[in-house]
Amino acid sequence: MKHLINQQIEPGFYLHSIIGSGSFATVFKGIKNNKEYAIKAFSKSKMTSKQLETLKREAKIMKHLSNHPNIVQFYKVIENNDFFFLVMELCEMDLFEAITKQNGFPQEVVKEVFLQLLNALIYCHEMGVYHRDIKPENIMISKDFKVKLCDFGLATTERWSTEFGCGSVRYMAPECMNASKKKKCYSSALNDVWSMGILLINLLFGKNPWHEASEKDQIYNTYITTNPRILRKQFNLSLEGESLFSKIFETSLKKRISLTELKTLIQNIPTFIQPIENTVVKTPELQPRKSIVLHDDFSSTDATNVSDTSAYIYLPSPAESFSTLTNFNLNSFSNASLDHNTQQIQKKLKIETKLETKTEYQHTDICAEKDDHLMDSGFCGSPNSPPTYNFNTEPLKKVKNCDLEKNNHQTQPLSAKIFNKVFGWIGGNDENGGFGCLNV
């Protein structure tokens, strides 16, 4: 879409330069009356009618939610015969970029960022909208750690959804992976809670706890069967941190924590990580890049097999005096060239892992894997099925056997009912995770 540079999309509104690109969209810096905007441009010739309808509904959702300080502000839609433009506020960088630069943040920064996101998501739920694609690529962050939630391409107003496999697989709750005879729907709100738990691990360590929350994933299967303390050991969690994640990664919907309960725990938790003596915590500096590319997923290279003899030892985050996490082979442990503090900690870890070298678990690096199946590209449905589009005009569908695990924080607020009546059912998806995210 380079030919659109310096073109007017409406009187006085110019596309100045390209600042991002993806499979379906190009993001421009737009200027009108000396004010800068982010303009996401879609070519209608590359979109189906259903995708265009989904995009229009995403615009309605963003307009409905954009009054919150931690949600990207949406201004308007500009449309002509060839293109569809979403006009939004211009942000500095996405959280994915910030995390990969820092390999995790100090705990106080994590608290500040995470509480902002909780406030945004609680607001969304109160307004009757469930995001269903919470991940760092869909969150913007500034140099002073102000964050904004964006990309509502997979959002829904359905409290109980039948669209399985909808979102990004690394962040999905186990109940929304696949349908079964016993499981005909899942809670949209509690799926967001689970995703926030994965995001919290990202913020603290620059890692994912597992590739996906299914029994075929070795780490996750170990976590839910034989060793529920695996996360504490691998990430050096405090007792409070371990307890917090156990409430988030609760497989029973009746027992999983709500967003408001999670907010209270985050506000009061003394530390996520076991404290280490004689460490200095430094607040990282975020420098936005000049050229930005839309992320299609959360990874860049092929996965490393968990059975590989080269194991990751996950040291504490930068909050505990480390700027990076160290990858080394257990067999060459004594030859590692490390600073004094790191050597002390790894000696301790060596003792703990000496008898477990054959069963050491490797957590997924935030950008160390490339997921080939469609769920990570934003499809709703199984990896082998085509994308599922549901444009039911009914705001809430009644599904049998979906009341079995409802809890007291799933009541639809009045604002959601009003929103449903005005806009109709909002949901569906596209072929690229809600057309990618606004990384500007």
N, C-alpha and C positions, 0 to 999 in steps of 0.2 A: 504493500500500500504506500510505497514511497512517493508515488505520484500525487498523493493527497497533501503532501507537505506544502505549506504556504497557501493552501486552498481555504476558501471560506465555506463553512458548513451552515452558516446563517449570517445575516448582515452583521459585520463587526467582529465575528468569531472565527479566528484563524487557527489552523493546525500548524504549530510551530516546528515540532521535531518529534521523531519517534523515540520513545523511552522504554518500550517493551514490546515483545511479540510472542505469540503462541499459535497453536494449531488453528484456532478459529478467529482470534482477535488480534488487533494491533493497538497498542496504547500510545497515544500522542500526548505531548504537552500542548494544551490549547491556551490561547490568550484572547481575552476580551476586556477592553477598558483597562489595560495594564495589569489585570489580574490573571494568575495562572491556574489552570485546571488540568485534571487528568481526564482524557477522553478515550474511552474504549470503543474502537471501531470494528464493526462486523460487516463483512460482505454478504449481502443477501443471496448472492449467487452460489455461495458455499454452504448455505443453510437450508434445511428442510422447513416446511411450514410449521411442524411441531416444535422444532428448535427455536424458531422465531417467536412462537407463542410462549415458550418457556422463558425466553429472554425478556419478553414484555412483562411476564409475571414476576420475574426477578426484579425488574425495575419497580414494580408496584410494592414489593416487599421492602426494598431499600428506601423508597419514599416513605413508607409506613413507619420505618424504624430510625430514620436518619437524624432524629432530634437528639439522640443520645451522644454524649461526648466521646464515648469509646466505640462508636460505630462510624465507619466512613460515611461522610455526608454525601448524599445524592442530590443533585440539582435538577436535572431534567433529561428527557429523551429528545434527541434530534433525529429525524428520519426523512430520508428521501427515497427515490426509486431504487437506488443501488446500495445504500448503506444504512446501517442502524447505529446510532451513537449514544453511549451512556456518558453523561457529563457528571463527574464527581470531583471531590477535593483532591488535591495533589499531596501525596505523602512522600516521606523520605526513603524508606526501604521496608522490605518485609521481614518478618520475624525469622524465617528460614535463613536468610542471609546473615542476620545478626547472630543466631545460634551457632551456625557453622564457623563464623569468624571467632567466636569466643569459646566454643566447646562447653557451653553452659555458663550460667551467670552466678555471681555471689547471691547468697540466700536472701539478703534484704532486697536486692533488685528483683529476684524471682517473686518474692511476696508482692512487691509493688506492681509488677507487670501482671501477675496472675489474678490479683484482686480486681484490677481494672477489667480484665477479660470476664471474670465472674460477674461483675456488675453489668457488663454488656449482655452477657448471655441470660442472666436472670431477667433483665429488661425484655429481651426477645421473647422469652417464655411467657412473661406476664402479658405481652402483646399478642400471644397466641402463635408465635413463629418458633420453629425448632430448626436449628441450623443444619445438622446432620453431616457436616464436613469440616469439623474443627481440626485445624492443623496449622503449623507455622506459616505455610505459604499463603494462607487466607487471613493473615493478621499483619497489619502494618505497625511499624514502630519508629519513633523519632529518636534523635540523639539524646533527648532528656527522658527517654523511656516512657513516653506516652504512647499507648497502643490503641489501635482501632480494628475492630472486626469487619471483615468484608467478604465478598463472594457468597451470595445467597442462592446460587444456581441450583443447589440440591435441597433447599429449605422446604419445609412443609408446615401446614397448619394442622395436620392430623396428629393427635396425641398418641394414637396407636396406629402404626404404619404396617402395611403389608408389602412394602417395597424392600425386599431383602437384598443384601449385597449393595446397598446404596451408600456411596461415600468412598473414602480411601481406606484400603484394607488394614493398614497398620493402626488405624485409629478406631476401627469399628468394634463395638461390643460384640461378644460371642453370640448373643441371641439374634443379631441381625445378619449373621453370615449366610445362613440358609434356612429355608422353611422346612417344617416337619409336621407330622401328624399331631404332635403335642404342642407345637409352636407355630401358630398361624399368624401371629403379629408380634410386634415388639414396641416398647415404649420409646417414643421419639425423644422425650426429655431425658430419660436415663441413658440413652445412647450418647447424648451430648455429655453427660456426666463422665462416662467412661473415656470418651475422647479427651476430655479435659485432664484426666489422670495421665494419659499418655503424653499429653502436651507438657504437663508438669515435670515428668521425667526428662523430656527434651530440654526444658529450660534449665534444669539443675545439672545435667550431665552431657548434653549434646548427643544422647543415645535414645534408642527405643528399647523398651524392656523385652520385646519379642517381635517377630515378624508379623504374626497375626494371632488373634485370640481363638485358636482352634486346636483340637487335640493333635493334629499332625505337626504342630509347632513344638519342638522338643522342650524349649524353655517354658512356654505357657503350660504345656501338659504336665511338666514337673511341678510348676507352681500350684496347679489346681488339684494335684493328686498326692505326690509323695513329699514335697518340700515347699510348703507355703512361705518359708523364710528365705527363699532363694534371692529375692530382690534385696533384702536387707544385707545379705552377704556380698552380693555382686556390686551394690552401689554404696556400701558402708552407711546404710540408713540408721538414723537414731530410732529408739523405740517408738517415739511419737511419729516419726516418718513412716515406719513400718505399719503402725496402726492406721495411719491416714490412708495409705495406699490399699490396705486390706479392705477398708470401707468403700473405696472407689471401685476397686476391681472385685467387687462382690458379684458372683454369678447369679444369685437370687435377686430378682427385681424387688421382692418385698424387703430385702435387707440392704440394698444398695443405697448409699447416701444421696440426699438431694443437693441441689446447688446451694440453697440457703444454708443447709447444715455444713456443707463443704466450706463455704465462705467463713462461717464462725470458726471452724477448726483451723483454717489457714491464718486467720487473724490472731489466734491464740497459740499457735504452735511455737515452741521456743527454738527448735532447730530441726531441719530435715535430715541432717547428716551428723554422724558421730563427730564431736569436736576433736580437733587435733591441737596440741599445745604448740606455742611459739609460732603461730602463723599470722600473716598480715593479709587482710582482705582488701583488695583494690577494686574500685568500681571501674568497669571497662568503659572505653570510649568507643562509640559507634560512629563509623564513617561511612555514609551512604555511597554506593558506587555510582559512577557517572552513567554507565550503560546498564540497563536492567532487562532481563529476559524473563518471560513468564515461565513459572515452573509447571510442568505437566504432572509431575509426581515429586516425591520426597527423596529421590535418590539419583545416582549417576552411574554406578558401575555394577557389575555382576555381584551376586551374593557370594560370601565365603562360606563354605560348608562347615557346619558346626562340629563335624567330626575331625576337622583339620587339627593337627598336633600343635599348631601355632595358636595359642589361646590369648584372649584379651584379659588383662587384669584391670579392673575398673577402679582407679584411684578416686579420691574425693574430687569434687569440682573445683573451679577456680576460687570459690568461696573458702576453700581450705588450702590456699596458697599455690594452686597449680594453674598454669595457663593452658595446658593441654593434657589430654589423657594419653597414656603410654601404651603402645602395642609392642609386645615382645614375646619371644618364645620361652616357655617355662624351662625348656631344657638348657637354655643359655642364660638363665636368670642371674647367676653370679657374675657374669661378664657385662652386665648392663652398666652403662656409664650414666650415672644419675647424680643429682645433687644430694646433699646430706639428708634433707628432710624426706625426699622421695625414697632414698635407700632404706631409711628406717621403716617407712610404711610398707615397702615391698618386702622387707625381711619378715614383717609380721604376716603379710599376705602369703609369703612363701610357706611359712609354717602351716597356715590354715589350709593351703591348697596342695601341700606336698602329697597327701594321700589321695588327692582327687584329680590328678592330672588327666586321667582317662575320662572323667565326666565333667570337666570344666565347661561352662556354658558361655557362649559368645553372644552378647547382645548386639542388636542391629545398630550399626552406625547410622547417624542421621542422614548421611549422604553416601553410604557405602553399598547400596543395593539398587538394582534395577528390577522393578516388578513387571513381568510380562503380561499378567492376566488383566482382564478388562476392568475389574473392580477398582483398581488403583487409578484408572483414568476417568472415573466418575460414572461408570455404568451402574444402573440399578438392575440387579439380577445376578445370576450365577455367572462364573467366568466363561461358561460355554454357551450362554444364551445371548440373544440380541438385546439391545437396550430396551427397557420397559418404560413406556410413557403412559402416565395415568392422568387424564384431564377430566376426571369426574367432576361435575359441577356441584355435587353435594359436598358441603364443607366437612362433614364427618361421616365416614362409612361405618355401619354397624357390622362387626365381624364376630362370628361365634367363637366362644372360648377365649375371648380377649379380656375378660374381666377377672380372670383367675388370680392375677398378681398385681392388680391395681393397688396403689397406695395413696395415702392422704395428700400427697403433694402433686397429684396428677389432675386436679380439677381445672377445667378450662375456665379462664377468667372472662368477665363480661366483655372486655376489650377484644378478646379473640372472637367471641360470637359476633360482635359488631363488624369486625374485620372480615370474617367469613361471609357475612351477609352482603357486604359492599363489594368485595373482590371475588367471591367464590373460592373454590378449592385452589390452593397454591401448592404446587409440588412439581413432580416431573424432574427431568434432568436432561443433560445433553451428552455428547460423546467425549467431553473433556473436562469432567469435574465442574460443571456449571460454567463452561467456557473459560476455565482457568481462573486466575485471581489477578487482582489489580496490584501489580508490583511496581509502584511508582513512588 
